[in-house]
Amino acid sequence: MRKLGSDAVIGCGLLAFSAFAAWRSLRIGGQSVGTVAGPSFLPWLMIAAIVLLSIALLMRARRAAAAASPEVGPVTTEQEEDAALGKRNLRRIWIFAAMLVAYSAAFMPVGYLPATYAVFVIGMLLMGERKPLMFLILPAIITGAVWFGFTHFLQVWLP
């Protein structure tokens, strides 16, 4: 039996999550709130993006599996390093997932701008970014631009 790569596992997990999110998004009522985009616009936009990126991950996993040599031999140091890297990345993913749960809990009481900026910076540090310009300035610009776009162009209130 062939071992599944991390791209395949993550891609399948994200597709399952997208199916769950789509099912839950069907329950969002259409109400007139005076905005350009209705209440279900952003969830469906995010579901579509996650599905497309999940399919890309699955295709990458398939290409990597096809390119891998079918030889089976003794475990090399390189394979051990790959296994350790996979465990470290899996741990980072779990930490990031827990951080997103905390973000969803803090979003309303803390507000969009501070909560999103903090999660963005911590996420970049968690993924290995060490350039201060990248993990301090870039999140501020992107978070501010998203806030501005939603509040001024889409007329969606963000806390």
Sequence and secondary structure as in RCSB ss.txt:
>XXXX:A:sequence
MRKLGSDAVIGCGLLAFSAFAAWRSLRIGGQSVGTVAGPSFLPWLMIAAIVLLSIALLMRARRAAAAASPEVGPV
TTEQEEDAALGKRNLRRIWIFAAMLVAYSAAFMPVGYLPATYAVFVIGMLLMGERKPLMFLILPAIITGAVWFGF
THFLQVWLP
>XXXX:A:secstr
     HHHHHHHHHHHHHHHHHHHHTT      S SS TTHHHHHHHHHHHHHHHHHHHHHHHHHHHS       
 HHHHHHHHHHHHHHHHHHHHHHHHHHHHHHHHHH HHHHHHHHHHHHHHHTT   HIIIIIHHHHHHHHHHHII
IIIS     
